[in-house]
Amino acid sequence: MQTSFTAEQLADPHMRESEKILRTCVHCGFCTATCPTYVLLGDELDSPRGRIYLIKDMLENGKPASPEVVKHVDRCLSCLSCMTTCPSGVHYMHLVDHARAHIEQTYARGLADRLMRNVLAAVLPYRGRFRAALAAAWFARPFRKVFGKLPGVGPRMEAMLALAPTRFQPPAPAIPRPVNATRRVAMLEGCAQPVLQPGINAAARRVLARAGVDVLDAPGEGCCGALVHHMGREAQALDFARANVDAWIARMDRDGVEAILITASGCGTTVKDYGFMLRDDPAYAEKAKRVSAATKDVSEYLAGLEIAAPEHGQQIAVAYHSACSMQHGQQIREEPKRLLRAAGYIVRDVPEGHICCGSAGVYNILQPEIAGRLRDRKVANIARTKAQIVATGNIGCITQIASAAGIPVVHTVELIDWAQGGPTPAALEEAGFQR
């Protein structure tokens, strides 16, 4: 694609990077076939190629974001299926992230939209606030249809309350550290996941302990920044990234931590991008590169270990939903399935597995109509597998799919832990599963 950015524009490193990405695109249109919003809506501007044209025009001409640009960029899930499909290697993720930051800086959203986004950014990344919000949502949930009629924010309020859990899981018990550990890792506790599903990280710690891996806490780490980063709130996202880099570098330098493990693939995609996000920060650029290089999804790390054999022959049919951030963002596809098969499960692929479930961070709140259609499409494809359980590696997907699936949706590492003799995952226990 030809571009005509000025030398003054290209002095900005963000603009320079976007110009390089734009020049990579050859207009082939392969991305349209795998883009969920184009598949649903059939609008060229709701495809990666169409958004690239809109973003190019906006950035190249130094324009503030227009309502049309905002509408179509807001509809992008950042599922990154287009990046898997693209034969030219267009790094769409960095381009759309730049566009979102530009929108945040130049576009005046309506009051209701600003209010909703401010609430999400102020609550979701903070465990204590999120826990309190969920408690309030529990009381409000029966009245979600009433809230759904509020002007401006109604559909989003209804979607948010519908996603709120109907019961709270107690904090996971402390996991004894392995006595004869041969390896040391850190693990992102995160923000939303330990509140919604504390059993996930606990299961990961148990599986790792059985493999002789000691998981060290990293005081100071918290939200990875993905939720606000994808809303264009670059400064807030970078603050989260710097705090995590500081926490993990301290462990790496002091305690010989060899890897930073992530149990939510959406977070993993972002943490693996810290080196890019902080590339222009002289105090953090090199440290961020080290962190990104050391980051692994928990399934990616476990695939390189000799983990404990299953204690129980499960022979349960499991539909494996590969989260977009796992298969497209991190290019991890086979490792989780190999681990599940080794644990004794019958693994079945989901038809149209490359199409997003509609979770996408806070997309299922901000774009509830599209997200709901994608969820229903995903659930219908899962039903075609005739599986008894859904396994996935991302808390957002777990929450989104479980809201309509009718069968338990659990994290991959929970099933591995269960097969090795660990406790029955909460979702399976509720569904009546026994060994």
N, C-alpha and C positions, 0 to 999 in steps of 0.2 A: 504494500500500500504506500503510495506517495504521500509525503507530509511536507508542510511548509511552515514549520515552527521557526521563530526568529532566534537569533543568537542570544538575545536577552532572555527569551523564554527558556532556552536550553541551558542557561546558567543555573537554573533551578534543578537540583538533582532528581526531584520527583518528576518534573516535566521531562527531563532527559530520559529517564527510565521508561516513562509512558510512550514517548516518541519512538524509542527503540522497539517496544512491544508492538506498536501500531504498524511499523514498517515490516514486521514479520508476517502480518496477515496478508493472505493472497486471495481473499474473497471466495474461497472454494465452496463454502456453505456446508461442509461435512458436519459442522457443529449443530446445524439446525435439527438434524435427525435425532440427536441425543439430548437436546435441551428440553427439560420438562415443561417450561412455560411455553415454548413454541409448540411442543407436541399438544398441549392442552388448548392454547389460545389461537394458534395459527397466524399470529401477527409477526411479521418480519422484525419489527422493533422489539419484540419480546424473545428474540434469539440472540445469541452471542454476537453474531455478525451485525445485526441491526444495532445492538447496544454499542458496539465498537464504532460504528459510524456516528452515532449520537455523541459519544464521548470524544471522539476525534474533533468533531465540529466545535464542541464546547471548549475543549482545552486549546486547540489550535488558534481559535479566534478570540481567546481570552474572555469568553462570555461567562456571566453568572449562570448557574443552572436554571433551566426553564422548567415549567410544570411538566412538559412532555418528557424531558430527560429524566426528571425525578420519578415520574410514574413508571417508566420502563426499567430504570436502574433499581428502583425499590422492589420491582417484581422479580429481580434476579435472586435466586436462592444461594448463589455462590457454591453450588454443588460441585462445580469443576468438571462435570462430565465432558464439557467442551474441550477441556485440556487433554483428557484422555483420547478424545477423538481426533483432535487437530493434527494433521500431518506436517504442519509447519512449525510446531512448537510455540505457538502464541501463548505467552504467560498471562492469560486472562485474569487470573486472581489478583496480580499486582495492579493491573490496569483498572479493574472495577473497584479495588480498594482506594486507589487514587481518586477515582470519580466520586466515590462516596464522601471522602474527605473534602473534596471541592464543593460538593453539594452542601455539606454541613457548614462550610464557610461562606457560601454565597447565596443560599436559598432560604427564604423566610417561610417556614412551614406554618400551617394553620395552628391555632391554639390547641385544639384537641390532639393533633398529631404530636406537637411539641410536648404536651403534657404526658402522653403515653410513653414517648421515648425517654423523657426525663425520669419518669418513675422506673422504667425498666433498667436504665443505666444506674440509677441510685440504689436499687434494691438487689437485683439478681447477682451481681458480682460479690456480694458481701453475705457471708453465711448467716450471721446473726439477724440481719435485716430480712433476708429471704425466709428464714425460719419463722419470724414473726409475721411476715406477709402471708405465708402459707396457712398459719393458724387463723388469720382473719379470713382468708379465702375459704377455709373449711366451713365457717359459719355462713359465708355469703353464697356458697356454691348452690344450695337449693333454690336460690332466687336469681340464678344466672339469666333466665329468660327475661326477667324484669329489668336487670341491668343491661341486657341486650338491646333494650328499646331507648337507652339514653342517647341523645343526639350527639353525633360526632364520634363518640368512643364506644357506642353500644356493641357492635359486632366483635370488637377487640376485647372488650370486657367479658363478653360471653365466652369467647374462645379461651381467654386466660383462666376463667373460673372452671371451665370444662376440663382443662388440663390439670388443675390442682388435684393432688391425691385425696382419696376418700379416707385414707388412714395413714397415720404416721408410723414410720419404722423407728424403733429405739436405736440409740447409738450402738455401734458394734463394739463388742468387748475387745479389750487389749489383746493383741496377738503376741505370744511369747517369741522372743528373738531366737533364732537357731543357735545352738551351743557351739557347733563347729562350722561356722559360716566360712565359705571360701571366697565369697564375692560380696561386694557392697554396692547398693544402689540407693538413690533417692526416688521418691514417688510423689507426683503432684496430687495433693489432696483436693484442690480445686474449690469451687464455690457452690454451684447448684447440686452437683452429684452427691457430696457427703450429706446434704440435707435430704434429698429425695430418696437416695438409695445408698445408705452407709454400708450395706453389705457387700458392695462391689469391691471397694478398696480392701475391705477385710478379707474377702476371698482371695484377692491377688496376693496379699501378704502371706496367707496360709500356704498357697501354692508355691510361692517363692521360698518360704522358710523350709518346706519339705525338700526343695532343690538345693538347700544350703546357701541361700542368698539372704543377706541381712538388709532389711529396708530401714534406712536412717531417715528420721524426720529432718526437715530443713526449716527451722524457725524463720518466719518472715515471708514464706511463699504463700500465694493465695490465688485469686482468679488469674487465668492465663491472659485475659484481655480480649479474647475472641468476640464475646458478646458485644462489647462496645466498639471494637475495631470494625465490625461489620455494619455498625450504625454510623460510621464515618467519624467517630469520636477518637481521633488519632492521639491526642495528648493524653487522654485517660488510659487508652490501651498501652501506650508506651510507658506510662508510670507503672502499670501492672507488670509489664515486661521487665523493667529495670529492677523492681523489687524481687522478682523471681530469679533473675540473673544473679543478683547479689547473694540471695539465699543459697542457690545451688553451687555457685563458684566457691563459696565458703566451705561447703561440704566436699567438693571435689578437691580443693587444695589441702584441706586439713585432714580429711578422712579417707582419701583415695576412692571416692565414689566413682564407679566406672560408667554408670549410665543413669539417666533420668527417665523414669518410666511413667507413662501416661495411660490411664485406663479409660479415658474419654477421647475418642479419635478426633473430635472437633477441636479439642484443646491441643492434641498432638500436632495437628496440621499447623496451628498457630505457633506453638513453641518451636517447632522445626523451622519456622520462618523468622525467628527472633534475629538471626544474623542479618537478614535483609532489612527487617524493620528498624534496627538500630545501627545500620551501616554508616550513618552520617554522624553518629554520636561518638566523639573521640574518647570519652570515658568508658563507653560500653561496647563499642564495635567488636573488638577482639574477644571480650568475655562472652558476648552474645553468640558469636560464631562457635565458641567452645561448647556453649550450652546446646545450641541447635545440633551440633555434630554428635553430642552425647545422648540426645533424646531418642527414645524408642517407644513405640506402642508396646503395651505389655505382651501382646501376642507375638509381636516381632522378636522381643527379647526371649520369651519362653521357647520359641521355635529353635533357638540356638542352644538350649540346655537339654540335659537329660533329666526330665521331670519324672515324678513318682508315677508308677503304673496305676491304673484304676483299680480300686478295691472291689468295685461292683460292676458287673456287666450290665450296662444300661439298656442298650438296644432300643433306644427311644428315637423316633424320627424327629429330627431337628431341622427346621428351615433356617438357613443362615442368611440373614440380611446384612449385606456388606454396606456399611454406612458410606455415604459419598465421601466424607472426609478420610475414610480409610482407603477405599479403592481408587478414588480420583486424587484426593489431596496428598496421600502418602504412598500410593501405588502398592498397597499391601492387600493381596487378594487371597492367596492360597494358605498362608500360615495359620489363620484362625480355623479354617476348615480341617487342616491336617491335625491340629491339636484336638479338635472335637472328635475326629475319627479315632485318634489314638486313645482317647478317653472312653471309647466304646459306643459312641453315638452314630446313628445313621444320618448322615448329613445330606440335605437336599437343597439345591440351588433354587432361588426364587425367580420365576420368569420376570423379564424386564428388570433384572437386578440392577441395571445401570441407572434406572430412573429414581429420583429422590422420593423419600417418603413424605416430604413437606415440612419436616421439623426445622432444620437449618437455623439453629440458634433461636432467635426470637421471631423468625419468619412466621411461624404458625400462630403468633399473636398479632403481628403487624399486617399479615396478608392471610386472614383466616379462610377466605373463600377458596383461594387457589390451594392453600395448604390442605384444606379439607378434601378437595378433589384428589390431590396427590395421595393423601393418606388412604382414602377409600380404594384408589387404584392399587396401591401397595398391598392393602389387606386382602383384596380380591385375588391378587397374584399369590400371596402367601397361602390362601385357602386352597389354591390349585395344587399345592405340594402335598396336601393331606398330612402335614406334619402335626405333631402334638405340642411342640414348643417352638418358639422363635428365639434365636440367639443373635446378638449383635454386639458391637463394641463401642457404642456411643449412647450416653444417657439421654440425649435429645431424641434419638430414634426410639429408644425404649419407651419414653413417655408418650411420644406421638403415636406409635403403632399400638401400644397397649390400650390406648383410649378407644380402640374400635376392633381389635383383633379377635377377641373372644377366646384366645388361648394365651398361656403365660408368655411373656416376653422378658428374657433375662440376658445378663451380660455373659459373653463367652467364658470369661474366667470363673464365673459362678458355677457354670456347668462342669468345668474342669475340676474345681474344688470339690463339688458334690461327688463326682466320680471317684475322687481320691479319698473319700470318707469324711469330707467336711459337712457342715450343716446344710439342710435342705434350703435352697434359696426361698425368700419370702413369697415370691410370686408362685412358685411351684407348690409351696405349702398351702397357700390359699386355694389353689386349684385341686388339692387333694392328692398330689403326687407323693408316692412313698418309694423307698428303695425296692 
